Amino acid sequence: MAYKDPREPFSRINVDEAKAMITGGSAVVIDVREPHEYAAAHVPGAKLIPVNTIINHKDEIPDAGDLVFICAVGQRSALACEYAAALGKQNLYNVEGGTDAWVRAGLPVETGAPAVAR
């Protein structure tokens, strides 16, 4: 179940909750890893915006809807949620366990480089 720490501007969700949000069409997934990590395996349809470029690519992050951030294990994506909140974004979710947990759960992945290299 989604967990919201009042000290954080985002909710923590597990991979099953993330999958449900994505399948339901209510979420945009932002992968904040590096391009080589993304190319190895990523959540289908995830948009690549490495964590250190979030501020520079703020216009690529939607203002409405649920924003699901994912990295390898959940640390960089938590930081990305903090950056997004500082930019005024809302409905922020961090996938606990990240892509590693997604893969371990047997959920679908895509491989290959992003359409636009960053």
C-alpha positions in Angstrom: 0.0 0.0 0.0 1.3 3.5 -0.9 3.1 5.1 2.0 3.4 8.8 2.5 5.9 10.1 5.0 4.8 13.7 6.0 8.4 14.8 5.7 8.6 13.8 2.0 6.8 15.4 -1.0 6.1 12.0 -2.5 4.5 8.6 -1.8 6.4 5.4 -1.8 4.9 2.5 -3.8 5.9 -1.0 -4.5 6.2 -2.5 -8.0 2.7 -4.0 -8.0 1.2 -0.7 -7.2 3.3 1.0 -9.9 2.2 -1.7 -12.4 -1.4 -1.1 -11.5 -1.1 2.7 -12.0 0.7 2.3 -15.3 -1.8 -0.3 -16.6 -4.7 1.9 -15.5 -3.2 4.7 -17.6 -3.1 7.1 -14.7 0.7 7.4 -14.6 3.7 8.8 -16.5 6.8 6.7 -15.7 10.1 8.6 -15.5 13.3 6.5 -15.4 16.1 8.6 -13.8 18.9 6.2 -14.3 21.8 6.7 -16.8 21.2 5.8 -20.5 23.3 2.5 -20.4 21.2 1.3 -17.4 17.9 2.2 -19.2 19.1 0.4 -22.3 19.7 -2.8 -20.4 16.1 -3.0 -19.1 13.4 -0.5 -18.3 9.7 -0.3 -17.6 7.8 -0.3 -20.9 7.0 3.2 -22.0 9.2 4.8 -19.4 10.7 8.2 -20.3 14.4 8.6 -19.6 15.4 11.7 -17.7 18.6 11.0 -15.7 18.4 12.4 -12.2 21.1 14.9 -12.7 19.2 16.5 -15.6 15.7 16.7 -14.0 15.9 20.5 -13.5 17.1 21.1 -17.1 14.3 19.0 -18.5 11.5 20.3 -16.3 9.3 21.1 -19.3 9.3 17.4 -20.2 7.7 16.5 -16.9 3.9 16.8 -17.0 2.1 19.2 -14.7 -0.9 17.0 -14.3 -1.4 13.3 -13.6 0.5 10.8 -11.5 4.3 10.9 -11.9 6.0 7.6 -11.1 9.8 7.9 -10.7 12.0 4.8 -10.9 15.7 4.1 -10.8 17.7 1.0 -10.0 16.8 0.6 -6.3 14.8 3.6 -5.3 17.4 6.1 -4.0 17.9 8.3 -7.1 14.2 8.3 -7.9 13.5 9.6 -4.4 15.9 12.4 -5.1 14.2 13.0 -8.4 10.8 13.2 -6.6 12.3 15.9 -4.4 13.6 17.9 -7.4 10.2 17.5 -9.1 8.4 18.8 -6.0 10.8 21.8 -5.9 9.7 22.5 -9.5 6.0 22.5 -8.3 5.1 19.1 -9.6 2.5 17.1 -7.6 1.2 13.5 -7.4 4.7 12.1 -7.1 5.5 8.5 -6.5 8.8 6.7 -5.9 9.0 3.0 -6.8 10.6 1.3 -3.8 13.2 -1.3 -4.9 13.3 0.3 -8.4 13.9 -1.6 -11.6 15.7 -4.3 -9.7 12.5 -5.1 -7.8 10.5 -4.8 -11.0 12.6 -7.4 -12.8 12.7 -9.7 -9.7 8.8 -9.6 -9.7 8.8 -10.9 -13.3 7.1 -7.7 -14.6 7.6 -6.8 -18.3 10.6 -4.8 -19.5 11.9 -3.3 -22.7 15.5 -3.1 -23.7 17.3 -0.7 -26.0 18.5 2.9 -26.0 16.1 5.8 -25.6 14.7 7.4 -28.7 16.6 10.6 -27.8 20.0 10.3 -26.1 20.5 12.6 -23.1 
